[in-house]
Every structure is written in C-alpha cells, then in structure tokens.
Amino acid sequence: MLFIDLTKLEDVQQPLSDDESKPETDGSSEGNRETTKGAAEEVLGNHNDKKEEAERPHPEIPSPSKPLKGWEEKIHQGEQGKLKNIEPVPKARDELKPKKEGSSEETPQGPCVRELLSKAGLEDHYENKLTLSTVLEINADTTSDEPLTTMQSLPGAFLKKLMMANVNARSVKCLTIDQEVSYYGVDNLDTDTDSSDVINPLDLTTALFLCSDGFLQQEMIQKMSMCQFSVPLLLPNCDTEQITLMLWALRDIVKKFRSSSQMATNAFVEERIVLSDIPMVSFVRLGQSSLSKSQILNKLLSNPQQYHDTFVHHDMECGDVPRQISDGLVEISWYFPCGNRNIDMFTKPVAVANLRGDIRSFETQFSFLCQTSAAVYIFIDDFEEDFKVLEAEITKAEIFLVVNSQRKTYRVDTLKKMITNYSINPTNVIVKKKQNDAEFVKILQSSVGDIIEKICTSWK
C-alpha cells in the first residue's frame, strides 16, 4: 500500500466544509450525516472518451497493458505499502469500465443484474435507491417472523438481521419442502433439491449495495464490520461495467487495538479505518485453484479459540451456489492485535483484500491491488495457462505464488520456468505439500507476518 498525500490531489479533491473535515468520534452521528448529505462514494474512473476530461482532470487507474503515467505521478507518492488520509470526493463520480478479455471474461452481462434484481424484488430500487430511513422503519413486515418462502423476502430478512448485528445475517435462505424433512430415505436418493430460489450471499450483498444510497451503504458496512464480515472495497456493476471504490462508505468504521509494543503501558489506539496507516496484503486467483482461498483466509485471520467466517466460502450455507453478479468484487477485512502474545496472530494491524474471480478477467481490480498492496498472494494450480496478465503488470507489491503440490498439474520444472519468466523471487513460492490446512496456514501466517514487519520497519 502506498502513501497518498492529499495535497497532490488538487485536480480531484474538492475542499471539504469545516464540519465535514472534522474527525468523527461517533460512527452513527446524525450530525455528520446531515453535513455530508448528498455525498456520493468516490468511483474509480477513466473518462478518456468523454468530453468532461478537459474540464475535470483526474488520475487514471493503471491498465496492465500500458505504463503508469498520471497515476504513478499524482497518486502513488511516498513509501511503499502505506495508505493514509484517503477521503473520497463528495459528488464526484468518475467511471471506470473494466477491460474485457475475450473468452476468459467472467463478468456477466447487464441482463444478469436486472434478472437477479427482479428475482430478489429489488428491480425498482436499482434507480430509486433504498434509503436508511426506509430500512429502519418499523412495520408489520419487520416485526414478523414468518418463514422465508420466496427470493423477494431475502433482502429484507438480510437487512433486518444485519441492522441487529446478527452474525447469521448471511445465512438467510428460502425454506423449501426438502428442508422441512429431517432426513432423506432411500426413495429420495434420486430427488434433486430445487435451486431456483437460492442465491449466493455475495450476490445478495452486491445487489443490495447496488440498490442502496450512500448513507445506507455506510450503515451496512458499519454493521458488517461489527459482525466481523468482510466488506466491499471495490464494488463491480456488470450492468454498467463500472467499479466503485467504497471509501466514503468505509469512513464510519472505527477500530480500537493494541500492538505488542504498547502492552507494557496498557495503552490502546482508537481511530478511523480510512485514516489509519495499515499495510494491506491481497489474495487473488489465477486460473483454477484447488485450494479454497477464502476458507484459508478465514483460518489465517482467526486464532484457534475464536474462529470467524470473515469471507464467504464454499462450505457456508448457500456458499456453493454459483455467483452471478459478484465476480470482480474486492472484499476487505482487518486484523487488529489485542496485545496478548498468546492469542495474537500478528503483532501489528493488517488489512486483507480478497478478489473474487480470475484475475485474467478482472485486470483493473488486479492492477489496483498491485499498486496499493504491500504483497499480493496468487493462488495457482495450472502452470501451462496463459499468464500474460503477470507479464504486463507493473507492480510495486511483492508477488507470492501459492501452489498445491498434490495436484496432477503440478510440475516442478514448469514452476521453475514460470518463476524465471516472470522474475518472481524463488523464496516467494509457498507450496502446500502433504500437510493439512492447519500446518499450511501457519506457513502462510509466517509469510504475512514477515511482510508486515518489513513494511512497518520501512515506515519508521
């Protein structure tokens, strides 16, 4: 992650009012909502083909196919791995269209968004956004505990549980006849369950963020953080092919932590996430991977006594449902030490980003992570694939490969050739051998811990 000096962003940053520039001490402050009313989240943009370019210049997200110019000169200033004092621009909406990659494109087309929103009963809110006051309104629906029988009831049930900070909010699903049966007999072996009324939790949250206004997004992210859920950092919209950087919605998150160096004084640090100097490490997938990236990340961030499903994974309820609109989503979560060496996984805070989908289909998101992360861990199985995305990428992050030696496609000679071709440090290859996930996660934790220490030392 890189240090960003707001004085370098005069062509993008608008002056904030006195009230808006003051740090917030209460994440739910109504006064702050009034002073920032009408503010929209900052959206990563590329308006090269638009007339407004001459009127409002802005930095361009680097494309892997061309060198860094304005982005490197205007945004990526200072020390590697450090992101500080980022404040989104109220009412600024710079749009970015992700780059398509032909046959490898995973992003669904626009009709998929409309179709899913229609099934979920959110179609009317795609243009007329849901508001916080509407969600907090108490009526017959919010006080009812009737079983969920249709997909249209899922968004409301999710929001109801989320506003209550219920950690089971992501587990909402329709009750089918099959689920009312406690067991299956021999006669039911050939009966398939109906999957027409199920939705992946990531699709549900993506749909709700696309259909919510800025203040509801801010409240949703705050509640998700309280439940220790990952929250969206880059929100894709495959209808418009634009990506939204959710910094404005993240501004209400306040965290308190204590690093190991503060253990003797019993002092805590409490500050807003968007203003914190926290190194970020990113985890992505290149091609297919036999390792569950999200499940491994959950174990990476959890100690044995306090496991949390921070990131949605295949073995969660409805986690195995194919994603329709959430590929290209970049989620982020944070780890904060409490100062107890016996339970702390890391001695210093760290942000962890997780890109959903193949990086060959989402080069814009991958490029952003390469420029803002201290390290990028790439999960990969097949070394015979076409990896031009690595060849073209200009990155300030340290690149790591995470491979599974138990796969049939694993070849040591091919791996060595790939390391040479793409100038990857041989010590940055993490191989899962004949070991269980617990042992493998310890190796990964050690690697991430070294990155954190290296970056924090360079900041001093």
N, C-alpha and C positions, 0 to 999 in steps of 0.2 A: 504494500500500500504506500501511496506517495503523499508527501506533504503538499497541501494546497493552500496557497496564500491568497486570501480573498482580494487583496489589492491588485492581484494580477487579472482579476475577472471583471474589469470595469466595462468590458463590452457585453457582458452577460448580466452581471449582478445589478439589481436595482436597489437604490438606497431604501433601507427599512425605516419605518417610523420609530420614534423613541420607545413607544410601548412594545413594539414588536421586536426590537433589538435587545430588550432586557431578557436575561436568562429566566427560565421558568422554574419555579420551585414546586409547583403542583401540576402534575401531568394532566389533570382533569379540569384545570382552571377555566371557568367560563369567560373570564375577562380576556384571556388570551385568544379564545375562540372568536370573541367579538372583534378584537383588533386585527385579527388575521382573516376576517370573513371575506370570502371571495378568493382567497389564495388557492392556487392550484399547485399540484406537485410538479416538480421540475421533470421535464421529459427530455431524454437524450435525443438530440436532433441532428438531422442532416438536411438542409434546405438548399442544396446546390442548384436544384432545378426550380427554385421558387423565386418570385420577384422580391420577397421581403429580405433576401440575403443582403442586398446593398444597404437597406435601412437598419437592419439589426444584425451585425456580425456576431458569430458565436463559434466556439470551438467545435470541431468535428470529431466524432468518435473514430478512432483509427480503424481502417479496414485492413485485414491481413494482406490484401493484395496491393497496398500502396504504402509508402513510407509515412512516418509520423511527421506532420508539419506543425500546423497550428495547435493541435492537441498537446504535443510534446513541449512546445514553446510557452503556451499560455496556461496549461493546466498542470502538467507533470513537472513541478518545480520542487527542489529540495531533496530531502532524504528518502531513500527507497523504503517502501513498506509503511509509510506514515500518512494518515489521512486526518486532517484537522480542520475544524471550524468550517465545515460544509453547511451552508444554509441555502435551501432551494429558493428559486426566484418566484415570488408571488406573481400569478397571472402570466407566467412565461410558459409557453407550450411549444417547444422545439421538437419536431417529429423526426423519427428515425425509421427507415424501412430496412429490416434485416436483409442481408444478402441471401438470395436463393442459390441452391447448389444442385439444380437439376434433379437427377434420380435419387440423390441422397437426402433431398429435402424432406424433413419430418413434419414441418409445420402444417397443420390442417388448413384448408381454405376457409374463407369467410363464412360460407353457409354452415360449416360445422359449429361455429359460435352461435349463430342465430338458432340453429336446430337445438343445441343443448339448452340455450336460454329459454326457448319455447317449452321444452320438456320440463324444465325446472320452474316454470312460471315467472321468469324474470325478463321476458321479452320486452314488456312495457317499460322496464327500468333501464334498458340499455341507453335510451336517450334521456328519459326523465329519471334522474338518479335517485336511488334510495337515500333518505336523509337520516341523521342520527335521531331526530325527534320522532320520526315515524317508527323506528325500531324500538325506541324506549317507551312508546305509547302502550298503555295497559288497556287491553280489551278482552273479549271472550276468547279469542284465539291464543293470546299469550298466557291466559290462566288455565287453559285446557290441557289435559294430559292424555288426550285421545291418541291411540296408536297411529303411527305414520303409515298411510296406505298408498300414497301417491308421491311421485317425484316433486310435485308442486309444493308439498308440505316440508320438504327437506331444507330449503334455505331458511325458512322461518324458524324451524326447530334448531338449526345450527346457530343462528344468531341469538336465539333465546338462551341457549346453553352457554354460548360464548360470553354474552353480557353478564352472565352469572359467574364467569370464570370457572366453568365446569370443564375439567380436563377430558371428559368424554365427548366433547362437542364434535370432534371429527368422526365419531362413530355412528352418527345418525344414518339410518337406512330405513327403507320401507319394510314393513312386516308382511311377509308372504305366507301363503298356506304352508309351504315347506318348512318355514321356520317355527311354526306352531307345533310341529311334531318333534318330540324329544329324541327320537332315534329313527333309523331307517331300517326297514325289514328287507328280506330278500326280494320281495316283489317290487321294491322301489330302486333296485340297483341300476336299472336301465332308464330311470327317470332323471332328466336334466332339470336343474333349477332354472327358473326364469330370470334372466339377467337384464331384462329391458328396463326395469325400474331401479337399477343400481347406478351409482356414479362414484368415480374416484374422488376421495376427499380433496385432492389437489385441484381437480376440475371444479368442484363445488366452491372452494375458496377463491379460485381465479375468477369464476363467474361473478361471485359476489363483489369482489374488488372492482371488476369492470363495471358493475352496475351501482356502485356507491359513490357518493360525493366525497370531497376531501375530508370533511370532519368525521364522517362515518368510517372512512378508511383509517383515520388516525385512531379512533376509538377501538376498532377491530384489532389493529396491530398492537395497541397497548394491552388489550385483554389476551391476545395470543401470546404475547411475551410473558404475561403473568402466569399463563398456563404452561409455560416453557415449551411452546410450539415454535417452530421456525417461522419467520415472517418474510414476505416478499421484498426483495431488494430491486430486482428488475422484473417488471410485470409485462408479459407479452400480450399483444392483442392481435391474433392471427386474422381478424376481420380487416383491420386497417394496416396490418403489418408494421405496427409501431411498438416501441418499447418505452415503458415509463419507469424512471428512476424514482423510487418511493421515499426520497429523503424527507420531504415535507411530512409525510405520514409517520415517519420514524421519530420525529422530533420530540414527542411526548414521553418516550421511554427513558426512564431514569433508573440507574442501577447503583447499588452500593456494594463495595467489595474491599477486601484487604489482602494485599500481597504479602509474601513471606517476609519481605524486608520491614513491614510495618507490624509484625507480630509482637515485638517487644514493647511497643508503645500502645498497643490495642487501638490504634487509630484506623478509621475507615475512610474510604474515598467514595463520595457520592456525587455523580454528575450525569448529565445527559449524554446518551449514546452518540449523538451526532457531533458532539463537541469533544469526545474522548480520543486520546491518542492510543489506539488499539491496533496492533498488527492483524492483518487478515490473511488467512490461508484458504485456498479454494480447491474444491474437489469436482472433477469433471470426468466424463466418459468418452472414450474414443473407440468407435465401433461397438461391438458387443462385449460385455464383461460377465463372467460367471460369478463374480463377487457382488454382493448386494452393497452398493456404495452407501446408501442411506442407512442401512442397518449397521454397517461398520462405523459410520459417523456417530450414531447414537451411542454405541459402546465406547467410542473414543472420548465422548464428552461426559460420560456417566461413570461414577465410581461404583463398585460392586454393591454398595448398600443403597444407592439412590439412582436406579436406572430410569431413564425417561425416553419415550419415543418422540424425540425432538423433531425428527424428519419422518414423514410418512414413508413406509416401506411396504414391500410385497406381502409380508405376513400380518399386516394390520387388517382390521376389518375394512373390507372394500378396497384395500390397497392393491389387490391383484386385478382390479377392474382396469381395462386398457384406458390410458389417458387420451382425451380428445382435444383439449384446448390448453393444457398446462405444460406441454413440451416447450422448452425455451425459457421457462420460469427459473429465475435465480433466487433461491431462498438464503436467508442468513440467520445465524444464531450466534450466541456469545457464551463463552465460558468465563466465569469470574471466580477466582480463588477466595476462600474464606480465611486464609491464614493458618489453617491446620494442615501441617505437612502429611498427616496420616490419611487424610481423605482428599486432599487437593490433587487433581490430575496434572495441573500445570501451576507453576508458581506465579504466573502473570496472566492478565486477561488476554483473550484471543477471540477474534471473530472468525467464524467458519461459514463459507459460502458454498452452496451446492447447486450446480447447474443440472436441470432435468433435460435429458435427451443427449443425442450425439453432437459433439462439438462441430462436426463437419456440416451439420445442418444449422448451427447457430454460431457462426463465426463472429458476429458482432458482440454477443454476450461473452464469448471466449476471449476476444480481444480486450474487452473492458476488464475482465478479471485478470488478464495477464499484466495490465498496466496498473492495477490497483492492489494487487496481492503481493505479499512477501514471498509466497510459494504457491505453486499450482501442482496438485497431485492428479495425474492422469491414469485412470483405470483402463486397462487394455488387455485383450486376450490374443487377438489375431494380428501378428506382425506382418502378414502378407497384404494387408489392406492398403489402400491409397491414402497416405497421410500428408497430403500437400498442405493441410491446414497448419501443421507444425513447421513445414519448410518456409512458409510465407510469413509466419508470425514473428513480429518484433516484440520481444518481451523484456521487461525489467524484473520479472519474477523468476525465482529459481524453479526449474522444472523437475518434477519427480515422476517416475513411471511406477505404477503398482500393477504387478502381473501375478497370475496364478500358474505355478509350475505344474499343477495337476491336470491342466487342460491338454487335450490331444494336439492343439495347435501350438503348444509351447515348444520352441526350438531355441537352444542356447546360441547357435551360430547366427540365426536370424535376428535375435535380440541384440547381439553384439554389433551386427551390421547396422541395425536401426540406431543404436546409440552413437555409432560413428557418423552416420549420415546426417543426423540432426544435432550433433555436437552436445549430447547430453552427458553430464558427468556420470561415470560408471558407478560412483558411490551413491548416486541418487536413484538407483533402481531398487525397489523394495519387492522382494519375491516371496509370495506365500508358498511355503513348502508343505511337507506332510505335518501340518500342525493345525490345531483348532483355532477358532476365531479369537478366543481369549488371548492366546500367545501371540497371534498375528497383530492384534490391536495394541499390545504392549510395544511391539516394534514400531508401529505407526505413531503411537504416542511419544516415543522417544525421539523420533524424527521431527515431529511437530514441535516438541519441547526445545530441541536444538535450534530450530528456526526462530522461535520466539526469543530465546536468549540472545541469539546473534543480532536480531533486529533491534531489540531493546538496548543492547550494548552499543550499537552504532548510533542510537539516538542521543546518548549521553555526551 
